[in-house]
Amino acid sequence: MKYLSDIEIAQDKKLIHIKEIAAKLGIEEDDLEMYGKYKAKLPLSFIDEEKIKKNNLILVTAITPTPAGEGKTTVSIGLTEGLNKIGKQATVVIREPSLGPVFGLKGGAAGGGYSQVIPMEDINLHFTGDFNAVEKANNLLSALIDNNLQSTVNNLNIDARTVVWKRVIDMNDRALRNIVIGLGGTANGIPREDGFNITPASEVMAILCMATDFENLKKRLGDIFVGFTFNNKPVFARDLKAENAMAILLRDAIKPNLVQTLEENPAIIHGGPFANIAQGTNTIIATKMGLSLSNYVITEAGFGADLGAEKFLNIKCVAANLSPKAVVLVATIRALRHHGGAKKEEYNTPNMAFIKKGFCNLEKHIENIRKFSIEPVVAINSFISDSKEEVDYIIEKCAAMGVQAVVSEGWEKGGNGTVKLAEAVVKVVDANKSQFKPLYDWNSPVKEKIETIAKEIYGADGVNFAKKALLNLKRIDRLGFNNFPICMAKTQKSFTDNESIIGRPTGFTVTVREIEISAGAGFIIPILGEMMRMPGLPGVPASEGMTIDKNGLISGLS
């Protein structure tokens, strides 16, 4: 059987005007800021804290993924379709895709098959310009820093060797990781080492996702830590009077974006930090917008639950006073084969031995979700290579843990393929067993918070702190940031800091190499291993398979 590609399915759908989608949320056309006929921005005035308390937030996360991902976004969109199928008012609230993965290896992030948000091409490309605004705000601060180093007017005496702020671009470009700027003589600035991160790794992106309103956004931008003066005094973006100009560039980007699903249900898409190096969830504003307008809100957090979900729960939910009613834990048979020892060429071949050995990874994630006093539902994201024996084994093993596992066929069947998953989620919500509590107190010592995550979530025996990390801890204490939550930067491929160790490892320690400060975002970032903030393109980039015809019709985008 030949299946249509994601883009063929999306292009085959006749979209309805965005005002009709808005009407389903009780929003008048005059309140929309239109971006053509199928996209619109929503005013922040619709956020209603009283309504938020009454509605239901569902988080979609996953087991430790294979490089291709396990389909959290597809399941999130499919679950939203399924909930609407059974008579619930549901909206999906997810992140915006980054151009780096779109043209690189992983592809877009608009869902897949018959569980997509549309217009798919727009969402995966420039969309409403939010990423561009983040990039420009970030690079404005870079320009102001280098201008201050050069200028004799209002010079802050910044020691260029201590500047931690980098430029960003939303593209995989390894050649920009480490560069030297300011060459060519005195007129061109102060020569120094610099580099580029990918835009989702920018602290500005993290700030956009943590901000609660425009004034809060502006304050957070001012709180960005830049470096030190030659007198060893800290320098922040507010010292460069950067926050207002940066906020001006983000004036429109702070507003959430409204689009539609293939089944004409509302979808809010906003913000896009990666989960292995940042918090990996959409904006607080978008989530609260969804909860203000809809009875059920489905959202997702990036990579495995040890990254995106942990940060969603310990950082975002605490900061925004959110309380999820259930967690959907996405698993695929191919990922369980992988964690059972299957090689890449064996991912699509049924093998009960691999499944039995790999189940331990799913088991650990289930245990972790329950540590937050939230009940999980396992969604087995269906692939044609799954065998009934493998699927039945997972369902039975989950049942033995008191967890319902449901096959999710949203990719193939849309909402009709996720009705059972929707019913399972509603059952958990109605049982009212989830009483969210974070894993640690923000006011605990920094080392204790790091160790809590490593031991409780990863299963580590302990944490080693490298010499540089210990010096960073002293800096954090000196700057008064001890009460910040922890945003771990770690490989997404393993519970450990070694990407080659699969399954559910035991008897290991993790090493914190260094600890960065995101004072504007309001968290600190322990770095485990050599984390990549500027990816490179694969040998055969996805871009090589894309075409566009004389009428502007795009093919090969996924």
C-alpha positions as CSV (number, residue, x, y, z in Angstrom):
1,M,0.0,0.0,0.0
2,K,1.4,3.4,-1.0
3,Y,0.9,6.2,1.6
4,L,0.8,9.9,0.7
5,S,3.6,12.0,2.0
6,D,2.9,14.5,4.8
7,I,3.1,17.4,2.4
8,E,0.8,15.7,-0.1
9,I,-1.8,15.2,2.6
10,A,-1.5,18.8,3.8
11,Q,-1.7,20.2,0.3
12,D,-4.8,18.1,-0.5
13,K,-6.7,19.7,2.4
14,K,-8.9,22.7,1.7
15,L,-8.3,25.1,4.5
16,I,-11.1,27.1,6.1
17,H,-10.6,30.8,7.0
18,I,-8.9,31.4,10.3
19,K,-11.8,33.5,11.5
20,E,-13.9,30.2,11.5
21,I,-11.3,28.5,13.7
22,A,-11.3,31.5,16.0
23,A,-15.1,31.4,16.2
24,K,-14.8,27.9,17.7
25,L,-12.9,29.5,20.6
26,G,-15.4,32.4,21.0
27,I,-13.1,34.9,19.3
28,E,-14.4,37.6,17.1
29,E,-12.7,38.4,13.7
30,D,-12.0,41.9,14.8
31,D,-9.8,40.6,17.6
32,L,-7.5,38.7,15.3
33,E,-4.3,40.0,13.9
34,M,-4.4,38.4,10.5
35,Y,-1.4,36.9,8.6
36,G,-3.2,36.1,5.4
37,K,-6.3,33.9,5.4
38,Y,-5.0,30.9,7.5
39,K,-2.8,32.4,10.2
40,A,-3.5,34.9,12.9
41,K,-2.0,36.3,16.1
42,L,-4.0,36.4,19.3
43,P,-4.1,39.3,21.7
44,L,-2.7,38.7,25.3
45,S,-5.9,40.1,26.7
46,F,-7.7,36.8,26.2
47,I,-5.6,35.2,29.0
48,D,-7.9,34.6,32.0
49,E,-6.5,33.1,35.1
50,E,-9.8,32.0,36.5
51,K,-10.7,30.0,33.4
52,I,-7.2,28.5,33.4
53,K,-7.8,26.9,36.8
54,K,-11.0,25.2,35.6
55,N,-9.6,23.6,32.4
56,N,-7.5,20.6,31.8
57,L,-3.8,20.6,30.8
58,I,-2.4,17.4,29.2
59,L,1.3,16.9,28.6
60,V,2.6,14.7,25.8
61,T,6.1,13.4,26.3
62,A,8.0,10.2,25.2
63,I,10.5,7.5,26.1
64,T,14.1,8.0,25.2
65,P,13.9,8.5,21.4
66,T,15.7,7.1,18.4
67,P,17.3,9.8,16.2
68,A,14.2,10.1,14.1
69,G,12.0,10.9,17.1
70,E,8.9,9.0,18.3
71,G,6.1,11.2,17.1
72,K,5.1,13.4,20.1
73,T,3.8,16.2,17.9
74,T,1.8,13.7,15.7
75,V,0.3,12.2,18.9
76,S,-0.4,15.6,20.4
77,I,-2.3,16.7,17.3
78,G,-4.0,13.3,16.9
79,L,-5.1,13.3,20.5
80,T,-6.6,16.7,20.0
81,E,-8.6,15.4,17.0
82,G,-9.7,12.4,19.1
83,L,-10.9,14.5,22.0
84,N,-13.0,16.6,19.7
85,K,-14.3,13.5,18.1
86,I,-15.7,12.3,21.5
87,G,-17.3,15.7,22.2
88,K,-14.6,17.5,24.2
89,Q,-13.5,21.0,23.4
90,A,-9.8,20.6,22.8
91,T,-6.9,22.7,21.4
92,V,-3.4,21.7,20.7
93,V,-0.6,24.1,21.9
94,I,2.9,23.3,20.5
95,R,6.2,24.8,19.5
96,E,7.3,26.3,16.2
97,P,9.7,24.4,14.0
98,S,13.3,25.5,13.5
99,L,14.6,25.8,10.0
100,G,17.8,23.9,11.0
101,P,16.1,20.5,11.4
102,V,13.7,21.2,8.6
103,F,16.5,21.4,6.1
104,G,18.8,19.1,8.0
105,L,18.0,15.6,9.2
106,K,14.9,15.5,11.4
107,G,12.4,17.4,9.2
108,G,9.6,19.7,10.3
109,A,7.5,19.8,13.4
110,A,4.0,20.2,12.2
111,G,2.9,16.6,12.9
112,G,2.6,13.9,10.3
113,G,0.2,11.9,8.2
114,Y,-3.4,12.7,9.1
115,S,-2.4,14.4,12.3
116,Q,-1.0,17.7,11.1
117,V,-1.3,21.4,11.7
118,I,-1.7,23.5,8.6
119,P,-0.7,25.4,6.5
120,M,2.2,23.0,6.9
121,E,4.6,24.7,4.5
122,D,4.1,28.1,6.3
123,I,4.5,26.6,9.8
124,N,7.7,24.8,8.9
125,L,9.2,27.8,7.1
126,H,9.1,31.4,8.1
127,F,5.6,31.2,9.6
128,T,4.7,34.6,11.2
129,G,8.3,35.7,11.7
130,D,8.7,34.9,15.4
131,F,12.1,33.1,14.9
132,N,13.3,36.0,12.8
133,A,12.4,38.4,15.6
134,V,14.2,36.3,18.2
135,E,17.3,36.2,16.0
136,K,17.3,39.9,15.5
137,A,16.8,40.7,19.2
138,N,19.6,38.4,20.1
139,N,22.0,39.8,17.5
140,L,21.1,43.4,18.4
141,L,22.4,42.7,21.9
142,S,25.6,41.3,20.3
143,A,26.0,44.4,18.2
144,L,25.5,46.6,21.3
145,I,28.1,44.6,23.2
146,D,30.8,45.0,20.5
147,N,29.9,48.6,20.0
148,N,30.4,49.3,23.7
149,L,33.8,47.5,23.6
150,Q,34.8,49.9,20.7
151,S,33.2,53.1,21.9
152,T,34.7,55.7,24.3
153,V,31.2,57.0,25.0
154,N,29.4,55.3,28.0
155,N,32.0,52.6,27.9
156,L,31.3,50.0,30.5
157,N,34.9,48.7,30.7
158,I,33.7,45.2,29.7
159,D,36.5,42.6,29.6
160,A,35.9,41.0,26.1
161,R,37.4,37.7,27.3
162,T,34.5,37.2,29.7
163,V,31.6,37.9,27.2
164,V,29.4,34.8,27.2
165,W,26.8,36.1,24.7
166,K,26.8,34.6,21.2
167,R,25.1,35.5,18.0
168,V,22.4,33.2,16.5
169,I,21.1,32.0,13.2
170,D,18.3,29.5,12.5
171,M,20.3,27.2,10.3
172,N,22.5,24.2,10.9
173,D,26.0,25.7,10.0
174,R,28.9,24.1,11.8
175,A,31.4,26.6,10.3
176,L,29.9,29.3,12.5
177,R,30.4,27.5,15.8
178,N,33.7,29.2,16.6
179,I,34.7,32.4,14.8
180,V,36.9,35.5,15.3
181,I,35.3,38.9,14.8
182,G,36.6,42.5,14.7
183,L,39.4,41.9,12.2
184,G,40.5,44.4,9.6
185,G,41.8,47.3,11.7
186,T,40.6,49.6,14.5
187,A,37.6,50.8,12.5
188,N,36.1,47.3,12.6
189,G,35.9,46.7,16.3
190,I,37.8,44.8,18.9
191,P,39.1,41.5,17.7
192,R,37.8,38.6,19.9
193,E,36.6,35.1,19.7
194,D,32.9,34.6,19.2
195,G,30.5,32.1,17.7
196,F,26.9,31.3,16.6
197,N,24.3,29.2,18.3
198,I,21.1,28.0,16.5
199,T,18.2,30.3,17.2
200,P,16.2,27.9,19.4
201,A,19.3,27.8,21.7
202,S,19.2,31.6,22.2
203,E,18.4,32.8,25.7
204,V,16.0,35.2,24.0
205,M,14.0,32.2,22.9
206,A,14.0,30.9,26.4
207,I,12.9,34.3,27.7
208,L,10.1,34.5,25.2
209,C,8.8,31.2,26.4
210,M,9.1,32.1,30.1
211,A,7.6,35.6,29.9
212,T,4.2,36.1,31.4
213,D,3.4,39.5,29.8
214,F,5.2,42.2,27.9
215,E,6.5,44.0,30.9
216,N,7.9,40.7,32.2
217,L,9.5,40.1,28.9
218,K,11.2,43.4,29.0
219,K,12.5,42.9,32.5
220,R,13.8,39.4,31.6
221,L,15.6,40.8,28.6
222,G,17.3,43.4,30.8
223,D,18.4,40.6,33.2
224,I,20.5,38.8,30.6
225,F,24.0,38.2,31.9
226,V,26.6,39.4,29.4
227,G,30.0,39.1,31.2
228,F,32.3,41.0,33.6
229,T,34.1,44.3,33.6
230,F,37.9,44.5,34.1
231,N,37.0,45.3,37.7
232,N,35.1,42.0,37.9
233,K,31.7,43.5,38.2
234,P,28.8,41.7,36.4
235,V,27.4,43.3,33.2
236,F,23.7,42.8,32.2
237,A,21.8,43.7,29.1
238,R,20.1,46.5,31.1
239,D,23.5,48.1,31.6
240,L,23.7,48.5,27.8
241,K,20.2,49.9,27.8
242,A,19.3,47.0,25.5
243,E,16.0,45.8,26.9
244,N,13.6,48.3,25.3
245,A,15.1,48.0,21.8
246,M,15.1,44.2,22.1
247,A,11.5,44.2,23.3
248,I,10.5,46.4,20.3
249,L,11.7,43.7,18.0
250,L,9.7,41.1,19.9
251,R,6.5,43.3,20.0
252,D,4.6,41.0,17.7
253,A,6.5,37.7,18.4
254,I,5.1,37.7,22.0
255,K,1.6,37.1,20.6
256,P,0.6,33.4,20.1
257,N,-0.2,32.1,16.6
258,L,-3.5,30.5,15.8
259,V,-3.8,27.9,12.9
260,Q,-5.8,24.8,12.3
261,T,-5.5,21.0,12.3
262,L,-6.5,18.9,9.3
263,E,-9.8,18.3,11.0
264,E,-10.4,22.0,11.4
265,N,-9.7,22.2,15.2
266,P,-7.8,25.1,16.8
267,A,-4.0,24.9,17.1
268,I,-1.9,27.5,18.9
269,I,1.8,27.4,17.9
270,H,4.3,29.6,19.7
271,G,8.0,29.6,20.7
272,G,10.6,26.9,20.0
273,P,13.4,26.1,22.4
274,F,15.2,22.7,22.1
275,A,14.8,20.4,25.0
276,N,18.3,19.1,25.2
277,I,19.9,22.5,25.7
278,A,16.9,24.7,26.8
279,Q,13.4,24.1,28.4
280,G,11.9,22.4,25.3
281,T,8.3,23.7,25.6
282,N,6.1,26.3,24.0
283,T,5.5,29.7,25.7
284,I,3.8,30.1,29.0
285,I,1.6,32.7,27.3
286,A,0.5,30.2,24.6
287,T,-0.3,27.5,27.1
288,K,-2.3,29.9,29.2
289,M,-4.0,31.2,26.1
290,G,-5.1,27.7,25.2
291,L,-6.4,27.1,28.8
292,S,-8.3,30.3,28.7
293,L,-10.1,29.4,25.6
294,S,-10.5,25.6,25.7
295,N,-11.6,22.9,28.1
296,Y,-8.7,20.5,27.2
297,V,-5.3,21.7,26.1
298,I,-2.8,19.2,24.7
299,T,0.9,20.3,24.7
300,E,4.2,18.6,24.2
301,A,7.7,18.8,25.6
302,G,10.7,17.9,23.5
303,F,12.8,14.7,23.4
304,G,12.3,12.1,26.1
305,A,10.6,12.7,29.4
306,D,13.9,12.9,31.2
307,L,14.5,16.2,29.4
308,G,11.4,18.0,28.1
309,A,8.9,16.7,30.6
310,E,11.2,17.1,33.6
311,K,11.8,20.8,32.6
312,F,8.1,21.4,31.8
313,L,7.1,20.2,35.2
314,N,10.0,21.5,37.4
315,I,10.4,24.9,35.6
316,K,7.4,25.9,33.5
317,C,4.6,24.5,35.7
318,V,6.1,26.0,38.8
319,A,6.8,29.4,37.2
320,A,3.3,29.6,35.7
321,N,1.4,27.9,38.4
322,L,0.2,25.2,36.1
323,S,-1.0,21.7,37.1
324,P,-1.2,19.0,34.4
325,K,-4.1,16.5,34.9
326,A,-2.4,13.7,32.9
327,V,0.8,12.8,31.0
328,V,0.7,10.9,27.7
329,L,3.9,8.9,27.4
330,V,4.6,8.2,23.7
331,A,6.4,4.9,22.9
332,T,7.1,3.2,19.7
333,I,7.9,-0.4,19.0
334,R,10.9,0.6,17.0
335,A,12.3,2.6,20.0
336,L,11.8,-0.3,22.3
337,R,13.6,-2.6,19.9
338,H,16.4,0.0,19.9
339,H,16.6,0.0,23.7
340,G,16.6,-3.8,23.6
341,G,19.8,-3.7,21.4
342,A,18.5,-3.6,17.9
343,K,20.7,-2.0,15.3
344,K,19.3,0.7,13.0
345,E,18.7,-1.8,10.2
346,E,16.7,-3.9,12.6
347,Y,14.3,-1.2,13.9
348,N,11.6,-2.3,11.5
349,T,11.8,-6.0,12.1
350,P,9.6,-7.7,14.7
351,N,11.7,-9.2,17.5
352,M,10.2,-10.1,20.9
353,A,13.6,-10.5,22.5
354,F,14.4,-6.9,21.8
355,I,11.0,-5.7,23.1
356,K,11.3,-7.6,26.3
357,K,14.8,-6.2,27.0
358,G,13.9,-2.7,25.9
359,F,10.7,-2.3,28.0
360,C,12.9,-1.2,30.9
361,N,13.3,2.2,29.3
362,L,9.5,2.8,29.2
363,E,9.2,1.4,32.7
364,K,11.7,4.0,34.1
365,H,9.8,6.8,32.4
366,I,6.5,5.6,33.8
367,E,8.1,5.6,37.3
368,N,9.5,9.1,36.7
369,I,6.1,10.6,35.8
370,R,4.6,9.2,38.9
371,K,7.3,10.9,41.0
372,F,5.4,14.2,40.1
373,S,2.2,12.7,41.4
374,I,0.7,12.6,37.9
375,E,-0.9,9.5,36.3
376,P,0.5,8.6,32.8
377,V,-1.2,7.0,29.8
378,V,1.0,5.2,27.4
379,A,0.4,5.9,23.7
380,I,1.9,3.3,21.4
381,N,2.4,5.3,18.3
382,S,1.6,2.8,15.5
383,F,4.0,1.8,12.7
384,I,3.2,-0.7,10.0
385,S,6.2,-2.8,11.1
386,D,4.7,-3.4,14.6
387,S,3.6,-6.9,15.3
388,K,0.5,-7.8,17.4
389,E,2.6,-9.9,19.7
390,E,4.9,-6.9,20.5
391,V,2.0,-4.5,21.0
392,D,0.1,-6.9,23.2
393,Y,3.3,-7.5,25.4
394,I,3.6,-3.7,26.0
395,I,-0.1,-3.3,26.8
396,E,0.1,-6.2,29.3
397,K,3.3,-5.0,31.0
398,C,1.9,-1.5,31.4
399,A,-1.3,-2.9,32.8
400,A,0.8,-4.8,35.4
401,M,2.1,-1.4,36.5
402,G,-1.5,0.0,36.7
403,V,-1.1,2.0,33.5
404,Q,-3.3,1.9,30.4
405,A,-1.4,1.6,27.2
406,V,-3.4,2.4,24.0
407,V,-2.4,2.1,20.3
408,S,-2.5,5.5,18.7
409,E,-3.2,5.5,14.9
410,G,-3.4,9.2,14.4
411,W,-0.8,9.2,11.7
412,E,-2.9,6.9,9.5
413,K,-6.4,7.7,10.6
414,G,-6.4,11.1,12.2
415,G,-9.0,11.6,15.0
416,N,-10.7,8.3,14.2
417,G,-7.4,6.6,15.1
418,T,-7.0,8.3,18.5
419,V,-10.5,8.0,20.0
420,K,-9.4,5.2,22.4
421,L,-6.4,7.2,23.5
422,A,-8.7,10.3,24.0
423,E,-11.1,8.1,26.1
424,A,-8.2,6.8,28.2
425,V,-6.9,10.4,28.9
426,V,-10.4,11.6,29.9
427,K,-10.7,8.6,32.2
428,V,-7.5,9.7,34.0
429,V,-8.6,13.3,34.2
430,D,-12.0,12.4,35.5
431,A,-10.5,10.1,38.2
432,N,-8.8,13.2,39.5
433,K,-5.8,11.2,40.8
434,S,-3.1,13.6,39.5
435,Q,-2.1,16.1,42.1
436,F,1.0,17.7,40.6
437,K,4.0,18.4,42.8
438,P,7.5,19.4,41.6
439,L,10.5,17.1,42.2
440,Y,12.5,19.8,44.1
441,D,12.2,23.1,45.8
442,W,13.7,26.0,43.8
443,N,15.2,27.4,47.1
444,S,17.3,24.2,47.7
445,P,21.0,24.4,47.1
446,V,22.1,24.3,43.5
447,K,24.2,21.1,43.9
448,E,21.3,19.4,45.7
449,K,18.8,20.3,42.9
450,I,21.2,18.9,40.2
451,E,21.7,15.7,42.2
452,T,18.0,15.2,42.7
453,I,17.4,15.3,38.9
454,A,20.3,13.0,38.2
455,K,19.4,10.4,40.8
456,E,15.6,10.5,40.6
457,I,15.1,11.0,36.9
458,Y,18.2,9.6,35.3
459,G,18.8,6.8,37.9
460,A,22.4,7.9,38.5
461,D,24.3,7.0,41.7
462,G,25.8,10.4,41.9
463,V,27.1,13.6,40.2
464,N,30.7,14.6,39.6
465,F,31.4,18.3,39.3
466,A,34.4,19.2,37.2
467,K,36.7,22.0,38.3
468,K,35.1,24.5,36.0
469,A,31.6,23.6,37.3
470,L,32.7,24.2,40.8
471,L,34.1,27.6,39.9
472,N,30.7,28.3,38.1
473,L,28.9,27.4,41.3
474,K,30.9,30.1,43.2
475,R,29.9,32.6,40.5
476,I,26.3,31.7,40.7
477,D,26.4,32.2,44.5
478,R,28.2,35.5,44.1
479,L,25.6,36.8,41.7
480,G,22.7,35.6,43.9
481,F,21.1,33.1,41.5
482,N,21.0,30.1,43.9
483,N,17.2,30.0,43.9
484,F,17.0,29.4,40.1
485,P,15.6,26.1,38.9
486,I,17.8,23.7,36.9
487,C,17.7,23.3,33.1
488,M,19.9,20.4,32.4
489,A,21.8,20.2,29.1
490,K,22.3,16.6,28.3
491,T,22.2,14.1,25.4
492,Q,18.6,13.1,24.4
493,K,19.7,9.6,23.5
494,S,20.3,8.2,26.9
495,F,19.4,8.6,30.6
496,T,23.2,9.0,31.1
497,D,25.5,11.7,29.8
498,N,26.9,9.1,27.3
499,E,24.6,8.8,24.2
500,S,25.7,5.2,23.5
501,I,24.2,3.8,26.7
502,I,20.7,2.7,26.0
503,G,17.8,1.1,27.9
504,R,17.7,1.7,31.7
505,P,21.3,1.9,32.9
506,T,22.3,1.5,36.5
507,G,25.5,2.0,38.5
508,F,26.6,5.1,36.7
509,T,27.5,8.7,37.6
510,V,27.1,11.8,35.4
511,T,29.6,14.7,35.1
512,V,28.7,18.3,35.1
513,R,31.4,19.9,32.9
514,E,30.3,23.5,33.5
515,I,27.3,25.5,34.5
516,E,25.9,28.5,32.5
517,I,23.6,31.2,33.7
518,S,20.4,32.2,31.9
519,A,19.5,35.0,34.3
520,G,16.9,36.5,32.0
521,A,15.1,33.1,31.5
522,G,15.5,32.6,35.2
523,F,17.3,29.2,35.3
524,I,20.8,27.8,35.4
525,I,22.1,25.3,32.9
526,P,24.4,22.5,34.0
527,I,26.2,21.0,31.0
528,L,26.7,17.3,30.9
529,G,29.2,16.2,28.2
530,E,29.9,18.2,25.1
531,M,26.6,19.7,24.1
532,M,26.1,21.0,20.6
533,R,24.4,24.4,20.3
534,M,25.0,24.8,16.6
535,P,24.2,21.5,14.7
536,G,25.8,20.6,11.4
537,L,24.1,19.3,8.3
538,P,24.2,15.6,7.6
539,G,26.0,14.1,4.6
540,V,22.8,14.3,2.6
541,P,20.7,17.2,3.9
542,A,16.9,17.1,3.6
543,S,17.1,20.2,1.6
544,E,18.5,18.2,-1.4
545,G,15.2,16.4,-1.7
546,M,13.1,19.5,-1.8
547,T,11.8,21.2,-5.0
548,I,9.5,24.2,-5.8
549,D,7.8,24.6,-9.2
550,K,7.0,27.7,-11.2
551,N,3.7,28.1,-9.4
552,G,5.4,28.0,-6.0
553,L,4.2,24.5,-5.2
554,I,6.7,22.8,-2.7
555,S,7.5,19.1,-2.7
556,G,9.8,17.1,-0.4
557,L,9.1,19.1,2.7
558,S,8.3,16.9,5.7
